[in-house]
Amino acid sequence: MEKPNTPLQNAVALAYNASQAAPQVVAKGRGLVAEAIIARARESGVYVHESKELVSLLMQVELDQQIPPALYRTVAELLAWLYRIENMQLAEPVMYDTGLNNYSNDSPGESDPTR
């Protein structure tokens, strides 16, 4: 049973391809829906980035809408990070741990901020 003061988790999924002007929000939700979004991403080998601040801002974007220009730089940096990770490790998904410079491969205690 969930603790009464525990805030519900939020999740937002973005999609982007070169023909688009900007990434768009393709899924978002809180609580059980957020957990399902995260689980489906992990099952599909999609990288997951944890940032409460960024998710909070993206939750304000309507479904199937592009992200606002104010978030271009932040999301571009995230996409560049994902591109580097995908090119470094094609076999095993890498999850972004909390904090701006901590990266892990889902194994507790292993982090390498130099990636």
Order of alpha helices (4+ residues) and beta strands (2+ residues): beta-beta-alpha-alpha-alpha-beta-beta
